[in-house]
Amino acid sequence: MDPEVMRSNELAAGALEALLSPYGLQLQWLDAGTPIPGSYWGETEAGLVGDRLYLRPDTPVHSALHEACHYICVDASRRATLHTDANGCDTEEMGVCYLQALLAEQLRGYSRARLFADMDAWGYNFVLGSAAAWFEGDSADALAFLQQYGLVASTGRPGGRCRA
């Protein structure tokens, strides 16, 4: 467990639910030490099965946001059968990363800067060397993907709905 990243239990109670409820995603909190269903990476990482995001108090916030953004970014047919791996293309994966940065700004008790630090500490790998550098200098395709599907408005704000 990486002690540097912010954990879900460090957020205000209900903060994740308030952020994600407009998308129809249900959060399922598990007790510490309980295996997380649908976790691609295992250990403390969030899991995704259908419309349920599974997490524990020690789940990294960036992991919860990342899996939630997979739910938001997949099309309706894939969303109906989601289990562990969203099986998206590289552009969709970058869209997920971009959207999680936008949502981090709206998450009470978190921020985009903290998300980027957590992503770097966890080991996300970007050509420009850091999550922040990628977002600022190499993410135009990710934003275009999100805007193509109406997930981000022309103002740069999340649309509050899932991909059709």
C-alpha positions in Angstrom: 0.0 0.0 0.0 1.4 3.3 -1.1 1.3 5.7 2.0 1.7 8.8 -0.2 -1.7 8.6 -2.0 -4.9 10.0 -0.4 -7.4 7.3 0.7 -11.2 7.3 0.4 -11.6 7.4 4.2 -9.8 10.8 4.2 -12.7 12.4 2.2 -15.7 13.9 3.9 -18.5 11.4 4.4 -20.8 11.3 1.3 -18.4 13.3 -0.9 -17.9 10.6 -3.5 -21.6 9.7 -3.5 -22.5 13.3 -4.1 -20.1 13.6 -7.0 -21.0 10.3 -8.7 -24.8 9.9 -8.0 -25.8 12.0 -11.1 -24.1 9.3 -13.3 -26.2 6.5 -11.8 -23.2 4.8 -10.2 -23.8 3.1 -6.9 -21.0 3.0 -4.3 -20.6 -0.1 -2.3 -18.4 0.4 0.7 -16.6 -2.7 2.0 -15.0 -3.3 5.4 -11.2 -3.0 5.6 -9.4 -6.1 4.4 -12.4 -7.4 2.5 -11.5 -8.5 -1.1 -12.8 -5.9 -3.6 -15.0 -7.4 -6.3 -14.2 -6.3 -9.8 -10.8 -4.8 -8.9 -8.5 -5.0 -12.0 -5.4 -4.3 -9.9 -6.5 -6.1 -6.6 -5.3 -5.1 -3.2 -6.9 -1.7 -2.2 -7.8 -0.7 -5.8 -11.5 0.1 -6.6 -13.6 -2.4 -8.4 -16.3 -2.0 -11.0 -19.1 -4.5 -11.7 -22.1 -3.2 -13.6 -23.3 0.0 -12.0 -21.5 -0.7 -8.7 -18.2 0.9 -7.7 -16.6 -1.2 -4.9 -14.2 0.4 -2.5 -12.9 0.2 1.0 -11.7 2.9 3.4 -8.1 2.4 2.2 -9.0 2.6 -1.5 -7.0 5.4 -3.2 -9.3 8.3 -4.2 -7.6 8.3 -7.7 -8.6 4.7 -8.1 -12.2 5.3 -7.2 -12.3 8.2 -9.7 -10.6 6.3 -12.4 -13.0 3.3 -12.2 -16.0 5.7 -12.0 -14.8 7.4 -15.1 -14.6 4.1 -16.9 -18.3 3.6 -16.1 -19.1 7.1 -17.5 -17.0 6.7 -20.6 -18.1 3.3 -21.9 -21.1 3.1 -24.2 -24.4 1.8 -22.9 -23.9 -1.8 -24.2 -20.5 -2.2 -22.5 -21.7 -0.4 -19.4 -24.4 -3.1 -19.0 -21.8 -5.9 -18.9 -19.0 -4.1 -17.1 -16.9 -6.4 -14.9 -13.4 -5.6 -13.8 -11.9 -4.6 -17.2 -13.6 -1.9 -19.3 -11.7 -3.1 -22.4 -11.5 0.3 -24.0 -9.1 1.7 -26.6 -6.1 3.9 -25.7 -8.1 7.1 -26.5 -10.9 6.1 -24.2 -8.3 5.3 -21.5 -6.9 8.8 -21.9 -10.5 10.2 -21.8 -10.9 8.4 -18.5 -7.8 10.0 -17.1 -8.8 13.5 -18.3 -12.3 13.1 -16.9 -11.0 12.0 -13.5 -8.9 15.2 -13.4 -12.0 17.3 -14.1 -14.0 15.4 -11.5 -11.2 15.7 -8.9 -11.8 19.5 -9.0 -15.4 18.9 -8.1 -14.7 16.4 -5.3 -15.0 18.0 -1.9 -11.7 17.6 -0.1 -9.7 16.7 -3.2 -8.2 18.6 -6.1 -6.7 18.2 -9.5 -3.2 18.9 -8.1 -3.6 16.2 -5.5 -5.0 13.8 -8.1 -1.9 14.3 -10.3 0.4 13.8 -7.3 -1.4 10.6 -6.4 -1.3 9.3 -10.0 2.4 10.0 -10.2 3.0 8.3 -6.9 0.9 5.2 -7.9 2.9 4.9 -11.1 0.8 6.2 -14.0 3.1 6.5 -17.0 2.9 9.5 -19.3 5.3 10.3 -22.2 5.8 13.9 -20.8 6.8 12.5 -17.4 3.9 13.4 -15.2 0.2 13.4 -15.1 0.1 17.2 -14.8 2.4 17.6 -17.8 0.3 15.2 -19.8 -2.9 17.1 -18.9 -1.4 20.5 -19.8 0.5 19.5 -22.9 -0.6 16.2 -24.5 -4.3 15.6 -23.7 -6.1 17.2 -26.7 -7.2 13.8 -28.0 -8.6 12.9 -24.6 -10.7 16.1 -24.4 -11.9 15.6 -28.0 -13.0 12.0 -27.1 -15.0 13.4 -24.1 -16.6 16.2 -26.1 -17.4 13.8 -29.0 -19.6 11.8 -26.7 -21.1 14.8 -24.8 -19.3 13.9 -21.6 -17.6 17.3 -21.3 -19.1 20.6 -22.4 -17.4 23.2 -24.6 -16.7 25.1 -21.3 -14.5 22.2 -20.2 -16.9 21.1 -17.4 -18.2 17.5 -17.1 -21.6 17.0 -18.5 -23.0 15.1 -15.6 -24.2 12.1 -17.7 -22.8 8.9 -19.1 -22.0 8.1 -22.7 -25.1 6.9 -24.6 
